[in-house]
Amino acid sequence: ELHLPEDWSLPPGQPRGATTQLSEVRIQRGKTSWGGPHEEAVAHWSFPLEFHLTRKHFTEPSSEWPSISFTVSSYDSWDRQHHHGYGHLRLPGAPGTIETD
């Protein structure tokens, strides 16, 4: 979900959030630091996000900046939802691309 301070806005009709991005989980095999076998379920997600934001008054610096929050969840065979984690990212102050680990 996109979190906007009071003086920021989105164009009409642009959603603040989405829940439709899916990722496939694969088993990643490797070795531990001491050489033993290691298997881990890994999901890679690389869906680009694009937002067109407008700030009403840009005359003085703002202490609040737009941010986005993520929730990682899954569904089991009985269609129950399980939450695995949350994340929060403050959007950059300049246009461009962000890469995070």
Backbone atoms as SQL, in Angstrom:
CREATE TABLE atoms (id INTEGER PRIMARY KEY, chain TEXT, resi INTEGER, resn TEXT, atom TEXT, x REAL, y REAL, z REAL);
INSERT INTO atoms VALUES
  (1, 'A', 1, 'GLU', 'N', 0.848, -1.173, 0.000),
  (2, 'A', 1, 'GLU', 'CA', 0.000, 0.000, 0.000),
  (3, 'A', 1, 'GLU', 'C', 0.887, 1.227, 0.000),
  (4, 'A', 2, 'LEU', 'N', 0.480, 2.239, -0.732),
  (5, 'A', 2, 'LEU', 'CA', 1.197, 3.505, -0.813),
  (6, 'A', 2, 'LEU', 'C', 0.674, 4.438, 0.271),
  (7, 'A', 3, 'HIS', 'N', 1.586, 4.983, 1.077),
  (8, 'A', 3, 'HIS', 'CA', 1.221, 5.898, 2.162),
  (9, 'A', 3, 'HIS', 'C', 1.658, 7.300, 1.758),
  (10, 'A', 4, 'LEU', 'N', 0.706, 8.232, 1.687),
  (11, 'A', 4, 'LEU', 'CA', 0.999, 9.590, 1.244),
  (12, 'A', 4, 'LEU', 'C', 0.779, 10.594, 2.365),
  (13, 'A', 5, 'PRO', 'N', 1.756, 11.510, 2.586),
  (14, 'A', 5, 'PRO', 'CA', 1.524, 12.606, 3.525),
  (15, 'A', 5, 'PRO', 'C', 0.397, 13.510, 3.020),
  (16, 'A', 6, 'GLU', 'N', -0.061, 14.397, 3.866),
  (17, 'A', 6, 'GLU', 'CA', -1.231, 15.215, 3.571),
  (18, 'A', 6, 'GLU', 'C', -1.097, 16.053, 2.293),
  (19, 'A', 7, 'ASP', 'N', 0.084, 16.588, 1.996),
  (20, 'A', 7, 'ASP', 'CA', 0.219, 17.480, 0.842),
  (21, 'A', 7, 'ASP', 'C', 0.573, 16.755, -0.464),
  (22, 'A', 8, 'TRP', 'N', 0.491, 15.423, -0.489),
  (23, 'A', 8, 'TRP', 'CA', 0.763, 14.635, -1.691),
  (24, 'A', 8, 'TRP', 'C', -0.537, 14.039, -2.216),
  (25, 'A', 9, 'SER', 'N', -0.570, 13.760, -3.545),
  (26, 'A', 9, 'SER', 'CA', -1.773, 13.160, -4.116),
  (27, 'A', 9, 'SER', 'C', -1.435, 12.283, -5.314),
  (28, 'A', 10, 'LEU', 'N', -2.369, 11.416, -5.662),
  (29, 'A', 10, 'LEU', 'CA', -2.303, 10.562, -6.849),
  (30, 'A', 10, 'LEU', 'C', -3.298, 11.078, -7.877),
  (31, 'A', 11, 'PRO', 'N', -3.075, 10.795, -9.173),
  (32, 'A', 11, 'PRO', 'CA', -4.090, 11.152, -10.165),
  (33, 'A', 11, 'PRO', 'C', -5.395, 10.407, -9.878),
  (34, 'A', 12, 'PRO', 'N', -6.531, 10.969, -10.248),
  (35, 'A', 12, 'PRO', 'CA', -7.812, 10.286, -10.029),
  (36, 'A', 12, 'PRO', 'C', -7.835, 8.907, -10.692),
  (37, 'A', 13, 'GLY', 'N', -8.330, 7.922, -9.971),
  (38, 'A', 13, 'GLY', 'CA', -8.441, 6.564, -10.502),
  (39, 'A', 13, 'GLY', 'C', -7.223, 5.691, -10.298),
  (40, 'A', 14, 'GLN', 'N', -6.078, 6.265, -9.892),
  (41, 'A', 14, 'GLN', 'CA', -4.890, 5.437, -9.662),
  (42, 'A', 14, 'GLN', 'C', -4.990, 4.805, -8.275),
  (43, 'A', 15, 'PRO', 'N', -4.931, 3.470, -8.184),
  (44, 'A', 15, 'PRO', 'CA', -5.079, 2.805, -6.878),
  (45, 'A', 15, 'PRO', 'C', -3.870, 3.023, -5.974),
  (46, 'A', 16, 'ARG', 'N', -4.088, 2.987, -4.671),
  (47, 'A', 16, 'ARG', 'CA', -3.001, 3.098, -3.690),
  (48, 'A', 16, 'ARG', 'C', -2.349, 1.754, -3.385),
  (49, 'A', 17, 'GLY', 'N', -2.972, 0.677, -3.795),
  (50, 'A', 17, 'GLY', 'CA', -2.417, -0.631, -3.479),
  (51, 'A', 17, 'GLY', 'C', -2.934, -1.682, -4.424),
  (52, 'A', 18, 'ALA', 'N', -2.304, -2.853, -4.371),
  (53, 'A', 18, 'ALA', 'CA', -2.717, -3.981, -5.213),
  (54, 'A', 18, 'ALA', 'C', -2.394, -5.272, -4.482),
  (55, 'A', 19, 'THR', 'N', -3.137, -6.308, -4.786),
  (56, 'A', 19, 'THR', 'CA', -2.903, -7.605, -4.145),
  (57, 'A', 19, 'THR', 'C', -2.824, -8.720, -5.168),
  (58, 'A', 20, 'THR', 'N', -2.432, -8.402, -6.389),
  (59, 'A', 20, 'THR', 'CA', -2.489, -9.407, -7.448),
  (60, 'A', 20, 'THR', 'C', -1.136, -9.930, -7.908),
  (61, 'A', 21, 'GLN', 'N', -0.048, -9.456, -7.348),
  (62, 'A', 21, 'GLN', 'CA', 1.254, -9.917, -7.794),
  (63, 'A', 21, 'GLN', 'C', 1.582, -11.256, -7.131),
  (64, 'A', 22, 'LEU', 'N', 1.920, -12.243, -7.951),
  (65, 'A', 22, 'LEU', 'CA', 2.223, -13.586, -7.468),
  (66, 'A', 22, 'LEU', 'C', 3.654, -13.957, -7.800),
  (67, 'A', 23, 'SER', 'N', 4.214, -14.849, -7.033),
  (68, 'A', 23, 'SER', 'CA', 5.555, -15.348, -7.275),
  (69, 'A', 23, 'SER', 'C', 5.561, -16.850, -7.047),
  (70, 'A', 24, 'GLU', 'N', 6.375, -17.546, -7.804),
  (71, 'A', 24, 'GLU', 'CA', 6.488, -18.995, -7.653),
  (72, 'A', 24, 'GLU', 'C', 7.663, -19.314, -6.734),
  (73, 'A', 25, 'VAL', 'N', 7.447, -20.217, -5.799),
  (74, 'A', 25, 'VAL', 'CA', 8.491, -20.612, -4.859),
  (75, 'A', 25, 'VAL', 'C', 9.262, -21.794, -5.443),
  (76, 'A', 26, 'ARG', 'N', 10.583, -21.702, -5.369),
  (77, 'A', 26, 'ARG', 'CA', 11.448, -22.783, -5.841),
  (78, 'A', 26, 'ARG', 'C', 12.434, -23.146, -4.736),
  (79, 'A', 27, 'ILE', 'N', 12.897, -24.374, -4.763),
  (80, 'A', 27, 'ILE', 'CA', 13.888, -24.828, -3.782),
  (81, 'A', 27, 'ILE', 'C', 15.276, -24.468, -4.290),
  (82, 'A', 28, 'GLN', 'N', 16.010, -23.736, -3.470),
  (83, 'A', 28, 'GLN', 'CA', 17.375, -23.346, -3.795),
  (84, 'A', 28, 'GLN', 'C', 18.314, -24.233, -2.980),
  (85, 'A', 29, 'ARG', 'N', 19.181, -24.935, -3.671),
  (86, 'A', 29, 'ARG', 'CA', 20.121, -25.843, -3.002),
  (87, 'A', 29, 'ARG', 'C', 21.498, -25.218, -2.949),
  (88, 'A', 30, 'GLY', 'N', 22.163, -25.435, -1.861),
  (89, 'A', 30, 'GLY', 'CA', 23.507, -24.900, -1.690),
  (90, 'A', 30, 'GLY', 'C', 24.188, -25.572, -0.530),
  (91, 'A', 31, 'LYS', 'N', 25.203, -24.893, -0.019),
  (92, 'A', 31, 'LYS', 'CA', 25.955, -25.425, 1.114),
  (93, 'A', 31, 'LYS', 'C', 26.000, -24.384, 2.214),
  (94, 'A', 32, 'THR', 'N', 26.054, -24.865, 3.436),
  (95, 'A', 32, 'THR', 'CA', 26.185, -23.974, 4.582),
  (96, 'A', 32, 'THR', 'C', 27.618, -23.465, 4.652),
  (97, 'A', 33, 'SER', 'N', 27.887, -22.537, 5.558),
  (98, 'A', 33, 'SER', 'CA', 29.240, -21.986, 5.694),
  (99, 'A', 33, 'SER', 'C', 30.258, -23.043, 6.118),
  (100, 'A', 34, 'TRP', 'N', 29.803, -24.146, 6.725),
  (101, 'A', 34, 'TRP', 'CA', 30.727, -25.214, 7.128),
  (102, 'A', 34, 'TRP', 'C', 30.722, -26.369, 6.126),
  (103, 'A', 35, 'GLY', 'N', 30.061, -26.198, 4.976),
  (104, 'A', 35, 'GLY', 'CA', 30.138, -27.197, 3.914),
  (105, 'A', 35, 'GLY', 'C', 29.008, -28.197, 3.851),
  (106, 'A', 36, 'GLY', 'N', 28.071, -28.166, 4.790),
  (107, 'A', 36, 'GLY', 'CA', 26.952, -29.102, 4.781),
  (108, 'A', 36, 'GLY', 'C', 25.890, -28.704, 3.764),
  (109, 'A', 37, 'PRO', 'N', 25.041, -29.644, 3.360),
  (110, 'A', 37, 'PRO', 'CA', 23.987, -29.319, 2.400),
  (111, 'A', 37, 'PRO', 'C', 22.929, -28.400, 3.015),
  (112, 'A', 38, 'HIS', 'N', 22.347, -27.566, 2.179),
  (113, 'A', 38, 'HIS', 'CA', 21.347, -26.616, 2.649),
  (114, 'A', 38, 'HIS', 'C', 20.296, -26.430, 1.561),
  (115, 'A', 39, 'GLU', 'N', 19.019, -26.507, 1.930),
  (116, 'A', 39, 'GLU', 'CA', 17.913, -26.249, 1.014),
  (117, 'A', 39, 'GLU', 'C', 17.032, -25.159, 1.606),
  (118, 'A', 40, 'GLU', 'N', 16.576, -24.273, 0.744),
  (119, 'A', 40, 'GLU', 'CA', 15.755, -23.165, 1.209),
  (120, 'A', 40, 'GLU', 'C', 14.704, -22.844, 0.152),
  (121, 'A', 41, 'ALA', 'N', 13.473, -22.615, 0.579),
  (122, 'A', 41, 'ALA', 'CA', 12.411, -22.200, -0.343),
  (123, 'A', 41, 'ALA', 'C', 12.577, -20.706, -0.603),
  (124, 'A', 42, 'VAL', 'N', 12.716, -20.335, -1.877),
  (125, 'A', 42, 'VAL', 'CA', 12.983, -18.948, -2.248),
  (126, 'A', 42, 'VAL', 'C', 11.972, -18.498, -3.298),
  (127, 'A', 43, 'ALA', 'N', 11.460, -17.297, -3.134),
  (128, 'A', 43, 'ALA', 'CA', 10.576, -16.687, -4.131),
  (129, 'A', 43, 'ALA', 'C', 11.196, -15.364, -4.559),
  (130, 'A', 44, 'HIS', 'N', 11.399, -15.195, -5.849),
  (131, 'A', 44, 'HIS', 'CA', 11.932, -13.938, -6.386),
  (132, 'A', 44, 'HIS', 'C', 10.779, -13.168, -7.014),
  (133, 'A', 45, 'TRP', 'N', 10.691, -11.905, -6.682),
  (134, 'A', 45, 'TRP', 'CA', 9.617, -11.059, -7.184),
  (135, 'A', 45, 'TRP', 'C', 10.247, -9.839, -7.813),
  (136, 'A', 46, 'SER', 'N', 9.946, -9.577, -9.062),
  (137, 'A', 46, 'SER', 'CA', 10.524, -8.412, -9.734),
  (138, 'A', 46, 'SER', 'C', 9.465, -7.703, -10.569),
  (139, 'A', 47, 'PHE', 'N', 8.363, -7.400, -9.952),
  (140, 'A', 47, 'PHE', 'CA', 7.277, -6.696, -10.613),
  (141, 'A', 47, 'PHE', 'C', 7.533, -5.198, -10.469),
  (142, 'A', 48, 'PRO', 'N', 7.671, -4.466, -11.574),
  (143, 'A', 48, 'PRO', 'CA', 7.942, -3.017, -11.446),
  (144, 'A', 48, 'PRO', 'C', 6.732, -2.272, -10.903),
  (145, 'A', 49, 'LEU', 'N', 6.996, -1.312, -10.050),
  (146, 'A', 49, 'LEU', 'CA', 5.945, -0.463, -9.498),
  (147, 'A', 49, 'LEU', 'C', 6.114, 0.936, -10.072),
  (148, 'A', 50, 'GLU', 'N', 5.025, 1.538, -10.490),
  (149, 'A', 50, 'GLU', 'CA', 5.087, 2.886, -11.043),
  (150, 'A', 50, 'GLU', 'C', 3.980, 3.723, -10.432),
  (151, 'A', 51, 'PHE', 'N', 4.354, 4.882, -9.898),
  (152, 'A', 51, 'PHE', 'CA', 3.402, 5.806, -9.301),
  (153, 'A', 51, 'PHE', 'C', 3.659, 7.198, -9.853),
  (154, 'A', 52, 'HIS', 'N', 2.609, 7.934, -10.082),
  (155, 'A', 52, 'HIS', 'CA', 2.696, 9.334, -10.497),
  (156, 'A', 52, 'HIS', 'C', 2.180, 10.160, -9.325),
  (157, 'A', 53, 'LEU', 'N', 3.102, 10.777, -8.598),
  (158, 'A', 53, 'LEU', 'CA', 2.742, 11.514, -7.393),
  (159, 'A', 53, 'LEU', 'C', 2.866, 13.009, -7.631),
  (160, 'A', 54, 'THR', 'N', 2.020, 13.773, -6.964),
  (161, 'A', 54, 'THR', 'CA', 2.059, 15.228, -7.056),
  (162, 'A', 54, 'THR', 'C', 2.090, 15.800, -5.648),
  (163, 'A', 55, 'ARG', 'N', 2.971, 16.761, -5.456),
  (164, 'A', 55, 'ARG', 'CA', 3.013, 17.470, -4.179),
  (165, 'A', 55, 'ARG', 'C', 2.409, 18.848, -4.391),
  (166, 'A', 56, 'LYS', 'N', 1.474, 19.240, -3.555),
  (167, 'A', 56, 'LYS', 'CA', 0.729, 20.491, -3.740),
  (168, 'A', 56, 'LYS', 'C', 1.608, 21.721, -3.565),
  (169, 'A', 57, 'HIS', 'N', 2.398, 21.760, -2.512),
  (170, 'A', 57, 'HIS', 'CA', 3.217, 22.936, -2.220),
  (171, 'A', 57, 'HIS', 'C', 4.664, 22.482, -2.057),
  (172, 'A', 58, 'PHE', 'N', 5.514, 22.909, -2.972),
  (173, 'A', 58, 'PHE', 'CA', 6.911, 22.470, -2.932),
  (174, 'A', 58, 'PHE', 'C', 7.842, 23.629, -2.565),
  (175, 'A', 59, 'THR', 'N', 7.353, 24.576, -1.791),
  (176, 'A', 59, 'THR', 'CA', 8.147, 25.757, -1.451),
  (177, 'A', 59, 'THR', 'C', 9.132, 25.507, -0.317),
  (178, 'A', 60, 'GLU', 'N', 8.850, 24.586, 0.559),
  (179, 'A', 60, 'GLU', 'CA', 9.769, 24.283, 1.659),
  (180, 'A', 60, 'GLU', 'C', 9.907, 22.773, 1.816),
  (181, 'A', 61, 'PRO', 'N', 11.042, 22.317, 2.334),
  (182, 'A', 61, 'PRO', 'CA', 11.244, 20.869, 2.493),
  (183, 'A', 61, 'PRO', 'C', 10.197, 20.250, 3.411),
  (184, 'A', 62, 'SER', 'N', 9.822, 19.041, 3.082),
  (185, 'A', 62, 'SER', 'CA', 8.835, 18.330, 3.880),
  (186, 'A', 62, 'SER', 'C', 9.520, 17.306, 4.763),
  (187, 'A', 63, 'SER', 'N', 9.067, 17.202, 6.007),
  (188, 'A', 63, 'SER', 'CA', 9.617, 16.174, 6.898),
  (189, 'A', 63, 'SER', 'C', 8.984, 14.826, 6.603),
  (190, 'A', 64, 'GLU', 'N', 7.829, 14.852, 5.916),
  (191, 'A', 64, 'GLU', 'CA', 7.150, 13.609, 5.560),
  (192, 'A', 64, 'GLU', 'C', 7.347, 13.345, 4.073),
  (193, 'A', 65, 'TRP', 'N', 7.599, 12.096, 3.737),
  (194, 'A', 65, 'TRP', 'CA', 7.837, 11.707, 2.357),
  (195, 'A', 65, 'TRP', 'C', 7.011, 10.456, 2.072),
  (196, 'A', 66, 'PRO', 'N', 6.519, 10.263, 0.846),
  (197, 'A', 66, 'PRO', 'CA', 5.734, 9.064, 0.546),
  (198, 'A', 66, 'PRO', 'C', 6.514, 7.782, 0.823),
  (199, 'A', 67, 'SER', 'N', 5.795, 6.752, 1.220),
  (200, 'A', 67, 'SER', 'CA', 6.421, 5.455, 1.478),
  (201, 'A', 67, 'SER', 'C', 5.474, 4.361, 1.000),
  (202, 'A', 68, 'ILE', 'N', 6.010, 3.174, 0.876),
  (203, 'A', 68, 'ILE', 'CA', 5.215, 2.033, 0.436),
  (204, 'A', 68, 'ILE', 'C', 5.460, 0.886, 1.407),
  (205, 'A', 69, 'SER', 'N', 4.402, 0.152, 1.722),
  (206, 'A', 69, 'SER', 'CA', 4.553, -1.009, 2.599),
  (207, 'A', 69, 'SER', 'C', 4.174, -2.267, 1.835),
  (208, 'A', 70, 'PHE', 'N', 4.838, -3.361, 2.164),
  (209, 'A', 70, 'PHE', 'CA', 4.628, -4.651, 1.517),
  (210, 'A', 70, 'PHE', 'C', 4.247, -5.686, 2.556),
  (211, 'A', 71, 'THR', 'N', 3.410, -6.606, 2.163),
  (212, 'A', 71, 'THR', 'CA', 3.074, -7.761, 2.991),
  (213, 'A', 71, 'THR', 'C', 3.326, -9.006, 2.155),
  (214, 'A', 72, 'VAL', 'N', 4.036, -9.970, 2.728),
  (215, 'A', 72, 'VAL', 'CA', 4.277, -11.239, 2.055),
  (216, 'A', 72, 'VAL', 'C', 3.385, -12.275, 2.710),
  (217, 'A', 73, 'SER', 'N', 2.539, -12.908, 1.903),
  (218, 'A', 73, 'SER', 'CA', 1.620, -13.905, 2.443),
  (219, 'A', 73, 'SER', 'C', 1.442, -15.038, 1.446),
  (220, 'A', 74, 'SER', 'N', 0.842, -16.112, 1.912),
  (221, 'A', 74, 'SER', 'CA', 0.587, -17.266, 1.047),
  (222, 'A', 74, 'SER', 'C', -0.751, -17.882, 1.434),
  (223, 'A', 75, 'TYR', 'N', -1.232, -18.768, 0.576),
  (224, 'A', 75, 'TYR', 'CA', -2.458, -19.514, 0.836),
  (225, 'A', 75, 'TYR', 'C', -2.130, -20.997, 0.887),
  (226, 'A', 76, 'ASP', 'N', -2.713, -21.704, 1.838),
  (227, 'A', 76, 'ASP', 'CA', -2.484, -23.142, 1.922),
  (228, 'A', 76, 'ASP', 'C', -3.547, -23.899, 1.123),
  (229, 'A', 77, 'SER', 'N', -3.521, -25.223, 1.196),
  (230, 'A', 77, 'SER', 'CA', -4.432, -26.049, 0.401),
  (231, 'A', 77, 'SER', 'C', -5.897, -25.887, 0.814),
  (232, 'A', 78, 'TRP', 'N', -6.175, -25.321, 1.991),
  (233, 'A', 78, 'TRP', 'CA', -7.538, -25.061, 2.438),
  (234, 'A', 78, 'TRP', 'C', -7.936, -23.599, 2.211),
  (235, 'A', 79, 'ASP', 'N', -7.132, -22.892, 1.434),
  (236, 'A', 79, 'ASP', 'CA', -7.381, -21.501, 1.081),
  (237, 'A', 79, 'ASP', 'C', -7.324, -20.562, 2.294),
  (238, 'A', 80, 'ARG', 'N', -6.505, -20.934, 3.284),
  (239, 'A', 80, 'ARG', 'CA', -6.284, -20.054, 4.436),
  (240, 'A', 80, 'ARG', 'C', -5.058, -19.189, 4.143),
  (241, 'A', 81, 'GLN', 'N', -5.148, -17.924, 4.502),
  (242, 'A', 81, 'GLN', 'CA', -4.042, -17.006, 4.245),
  (243, 'A', 81, 'GLN', 'C', -3.080, -16.991, 5.427),
  (244, 'A', 82, 'HIS', 'N', -1.781, -17.051, 5.124),
  (245, 'A', 82, 'HIS', 'CA', -0.720, -16.993, 6.136),
  (246, 'A', 82, 'HIS', 'C', 0.191, -15.813, 5.816),
  (247, 'A', 83, 'HIS', 'N', 0.427, -14.964, 6.804),
  (248, 'A', 83, 'HIS', 'CA', 1.328, -13.820, 6.619),
  (249, 'A', 83, 'HIS', 'C', 2.734, -14.228, 7.044),
  (250, 'A', 84, 'HIS', 'N', 3.706, -13.942, 6.182),
  (251, 'A', 84, 'HIS', 'CA', 5.090, -14.337, 6.439),
  (252, 'A', 84, 'HIS', 'C', 5.994, -13.162, 6.778),
  (253, 'A', 85, 'GLY', 'N', 5.616, -11.969, 6.395),
  (254, 'A', 85, 'GLY', 'CA', 6.473, -10.830, 6.707),
  (255, 'A', 85, 'GLY', 'C', 5.921, -9.529, 6.165),
  (256, 'A', 86, 'TYR', 'N', 6.535, -8.456, 6.619),
  (257, 'A', 86, 'TYR', 'CA', 6.150, -7.118, 6.237),
  (258, 'A', 86, 'TYR', 'C', 7.402, -6.338, 5.877),
  (259, 'A', 87, 'GLY', 'N', 7.260, -5.328, 5.059),
  (260, 'A', 87, 'GLY', 'CA', 8.377, -4.463, 4.718),
  (261, 'A', 87, 'GLY', 'C', 7.881, -3.041, 4.507),
  (262, 'A', 88, 'HIS', 'N', 8.796, -2.102, 4.623),
  (263, 'A', 88, 'HIS', 'CA', 8.456, -0.690, 4.499),
  (264, 'A', 88, 'HIS', 'C', 9.610, -0.017, 3.766),
  (265, 'A', 89, 'LEU', 'N', 9.312, 0.804, 2.756),
  (266, 'A', 89, 'LEU', 'CA', 10.339, 1.475, 1.973),
  (267, 'A', 89, 'LEU', 'C', 9.941, 2.923, 1.758),
  (268, 'A', 90, 'ARG', 'N', 10.813, 3.837, 2.155),
  (269, 'A', 90, 'ARG', 'CA', 10.583, 5.258, 1.884),
  (270, 'A', 90, 'ARG', 'C', 10.982, 5.523, 0.442),
  (271, 'A', 91, 'LEU', 'N', 10.117, 6.170, -0.316),
  (272, 'A', 91, 'LEU', 'CA', 10.399, 6.442, -1.717),
  (273, 'A', 91, 'LEU', 'C', 11.506, 7.487, -1.838),
  (274, 'A', 92, 'PRO', 'N', 12.318, 7.423, -2.906),
  (275, 'A', 92, 'PRO', 'CA', 13.451, 8.347, -3.039),
  (276, 'A', 92, 'PRO', 'C', 12.983, 9.772, -3.338),
  (277, 'A', 93, 'GLY', 'N', 13.865, 10.719, -3.090),
  (278, 'A', 93, 'GLY', 'CA', 13.561, 12.118, -3.334),
  (279, 'A', 93, 'GLY', 'C', 13.825, 12.561, -4.755),
  (280, 'A', 94, 'ALA', 'N', 14.288, 11.658, -5.609),
  (281, 'A', 94, 'ALA', 'CA', 14.577, 11.986, -7.005),
  (282, 'A', 94, 'ALA', 'C', 14.057, 10.875, -7.900),
  (283, 'A', 95, 'PRO', 'N', 13.704, 11.194, -9.157),
  (284, 'A', 95, 'PRO', 'CA', 13.224, 10.158, -10.058),
  (285, 'A', 95, 'PRO', 'C', 14.327, 9.149, -10.376),
  (286, 'A', 96, 'GLY', 'N', 13.923, 7.948, -10.741),
  (287, 'A', 96, 'GLY', 'CA', 14.898, 6.931, -11.103),
  (288, 'A', 96, 'GLY', 'C', 14.499, 5.569, -10.603),
  (289, 'A', 97, 'THR', 'N', 15.489, 4.720, -10.462),
  (290, 'A', 97, 'THR', 'CA', 15.288, 3.334, -10.081),
  (291, 'A', 97, 'THR', 'C', 15.914, 3.075, -8.722),
  (292, 'A', 98, 'ILE', 'N', 15.245, 2.242, -7.919),
  (293, 'A', 98, 'ILE', 'CA', 15.776, 1.839, -6.613),
  (294, 'A', 98, 'ILE', 'C', 16.021, 0.343, -6.666),
  (295, 'A', 99, 'GLU', 'N', 17.168, -0.088, -6.181),
  (296, 'A', 99, 'GLU', 'CA', 17.425, -1.504, -6.013),
  (297, 'A', 99, 'GLU', 'C', 17.751, -1.743, -4.564),
  (298, 'A', 100, 'THR', 'N', 17.063, -2.706, -3.936),
  (299, 'A', 100, 'THR', 'CA', 17.291, -3.024, -2.533),
  (300, 'A', 100, 'THR', 'C', 17.627, -4.500, -2.397),
  (301, 'A', 101, 'ASP', 'N', 18.231, -4.849, -1.297),
  (302, 'A', 101, 'ASP', 'CA', 18.552, -6.251, -1.001),
  (303, 'A', 101, 'ASP', 'C', 17.512, -6.819, -0.086);
